[in-house]
Amino acid sequence: MPTTVLISGPIASGKTTMGLALQALMPGSVFIDGDAHAAPDSLSVTARWSYALWRIHDALRDALDAKRSAIIAWPLTPLHYGFLRDTTHECGGTVYCVTLCPSIDVVMTGRGRGLSTWERDRITAMYAEGYHTRRFSDLFIDNAALDPQATAQNVFRALRNADAVP
């Protein structure tokens, strides 16, 4: 049975980097980067997120129809989580949600990447909105002191303990 691993957390929390490291531990899995949506910048943020959600949905369905596990890196709202969970269940898969939750001070350093003013403002808003404490998460990881490979290994162990991967 394929598993959908949802990796959530604020901007710059390490979702994409850790997701790619996790994919290396899950041969045959598909990595879906929610930020790689190719929506025009002229669209509003809400419209870009909608565009991204439907692209993620389509890629997830393709993976699950092929009986492949999927790893999705994207900051999830409860609505997004429910939509992707329901899509996974309709395809006969299981869902495991990981939230990366380093402190806002760590995230604001950019963690190896430059942050725009918009990203800094959005990070502040995401912490205020609770993106680092989502109740639907199965696992919370403060990855501030962990490299992406160590974080991925911790997630993989948790997936094995939950019988979500062979």
Secondary structure, DSSP 8 states (H G I E B T S, - for coil): --EEEEEE-STTSSHHHHHHHHHHHSTT-EEEETT-----TTS-HHHHHHHHHHHHHHHHHHHHHTT--EEEE----HHHHHHHHHHHHHTT-EEEEEEE---HHHHTT-TTS---HHHHHHHHHHHHHTTTS-TT-SEEE--TTS-HHHHHHHHHHHHHHTTS--
